[in-house]
Amino acid sequence: MLARMVRAQPDTALGLRNRAILLAGFGGALRRSEIVGLDVELVDGKGVVLTVRRSKTGQHGAGQAVAIRCSDDPDLCAPTALRRWLEHRAPRHADDPLFIGLRAGGMMTATRLSDKAVVRLVRDTAEAVGDGDPGLMERTFGNLVVSVQRSYSGHSLRAGLATAAEAEAQLHDVMRQTRHRSIEVARRYMRSTDLWRNNVTEKIMRYRT
């Protein structure tokens, strides 16, 4: 499902931005508010480190670091998608928002993308590519996000990573990526050096189709 959503994006500025949002949101198990508040540190050869500034479990301080490994499939590689968007985006200052609004024709604005825009992106794309296959969303994201019709949202990316990792990684590795403090809450989703050791995205993103 993730692959279909990513590949459905157009080869435009909008598509570059949307692919980066989908792959970073999934690989980083991010909430929609975290996606739109991202800072990014690219790490050559290994992947990307996302600095999550706004988090339910980390309201203060310098934020939490989340690592996403490179994928063997460049179309589904979050670091590649982020690099391509950053090259197009060319922010002038380090504190400029990573994801911004776009006007008709792909003209960039200076306004930070809203979390509601992330909800619309995930919901509308998921419904478009999943049309005709009612079980597709459930197989991809698990029961958590299909209990109510049209419940796909920016949160689905976060739930999707935990669900996909269930059979491939240990609970403590998944909790490190999703940044859950409660084992019980983390289980509900599973129907610097240490960031890379046993990193959950290395195990599930390499050949994801």
LINQUIPE-V517409 format. One record per backbone hydrogen bond with DSSP energy under -0.5 kcal/mol. CO is the residue of the C=O (numbers start at 1). NH is the residue of the N-H. E is the energy in kcal/mol with one decimal. If there is no record, write none. Layout:
# LINQUIPE-V517409
CO_NH_E / CO_NH_E
This chain:
# LINQUIPE-V517409
1_5_-2.4 / 2_6_-2.5 / 3_7_-2.7 / 4_8_-1.2 / 6_9_-1.4 / 10_12_-1.8 / 12_16_-2.5 / 13_17_-2.3 / 14_18_-2.7 / 15_19_-2.7 / 16_20_-1.8 / 17_21_-2.2 / 18_22_-2.7 / 19_23_-2.5 / 20_24_-2.2 / 21_25_-2.5 / 22_26_-2.1 / 23_27_-2.6 / 24_28_-2.3 / 25_30_-2.2 / 26_29_-1.1 / 31_35_-2.0 / 32_36_-1.7 / 33_37_-0.6 / 35_38_-1.2 / 38_98_-0.7 / 39_51_-2.2 / 40_42_-0.5 / 41_49_-2.7 / 42_44_-0.6 / 43_46_-0.9 / 43_47_-2.2 / 46_70_-2.0 / 47_43_-2.0 / 48_50_-0.6 / 48_68_-2.6 / 49_41_-2.6 / 50_52_-0.8 / 50_66_-2.4 / 51_39_-1.3 / 51_53_-0.8 / 52_64_-2.2 / 53_55_-0.6 / 55_58_-0.6 / 58_55_-0.5 / 60_63_-0.5 / 64_52_-3.3 / 66_50_-3.4 / 68_48_-2.2 / 72_74_-0.8 / 73_76_-1.7 / 74_77_-1.0 / 76_78_-0.7 / 77_81_-2.5 / 78_82_-2.6 / 79_83_-2.3 / 80_84_-2.5 / 81_85_-2.1 / 82_86_-2.7 / 83_87_-2.5 / 84_88_-1.7 / 85_89_-3.5 / 86_90_-3.3 / 93_96_-1.7 / 98_100_-0.6 / 99_113_-2.8 / 101_109_-2.2 / 103_106_-1.9 / 104_107_-0.6 / 107_103_-3.6 / 111_101_-2.1 / 114_118_-1.0 / 115_119_-1.8 / 116_120_-2.3 / 117_121_-2.2 / 118_122_-2.5 / 119_123_-2.7 / 120_124_-2.6 / 121_125_-2.1 / 122_126_-2.4 / 123_127_-2.3 / 124_128_-1.9 / 125_129_-2.5 / 126_130_-1.7 / 128_131_-0.6 / 130_133_-2.2 / 133_136_-2.0 / 135_139_-2.3 / 136_140_-1.6 / 137_141_-3.4 / 137_142_-0.5 / 138_142_-2.0 / 142_145_-1.0 / 143_146_-1.1 / 143_147_-0.6 / 148_151_-1.1 / 153_156_-1.4 / 154_157_-0.9 / 154_158_-0.6 / 155_159_-2.3 / 156_160_-2.6 / 157_161_-1.7 / 158_162_-1.4 / 159_163_-2.4 / 160_164_-2.7 / 161_165_-1.9 / 162_166_-0.6 / 163_166_-0.8 / 165_168_-1.3 / 165_169_-1.9 / 170_173_-0.5 / 170_174_-2.0 / 171_175_-2.8 / 172_176_-1.5 / 173_177_-1.6 / 174_178_-2.8 / 175_179_-1.7 / 175_180_-1.0 / 181_183_-0.5 / 182_186_-2.2 / 183_187_-2.6 / 184_188_-1.2 / 185_189_-0.8 / 186_189_-1.0 / 186_190_-0.5 / 187_190_-1.1 / 189_191_-0.6 / 193_196_-1.7 / 193_197_-0.8 / 196_199_-1.4 / 199_202_-1.1 / 199_203_-0.7 / 200_203_-0.7 / 200_204_-1.0 / 201_205_-2.1 / 205_208_-0.7
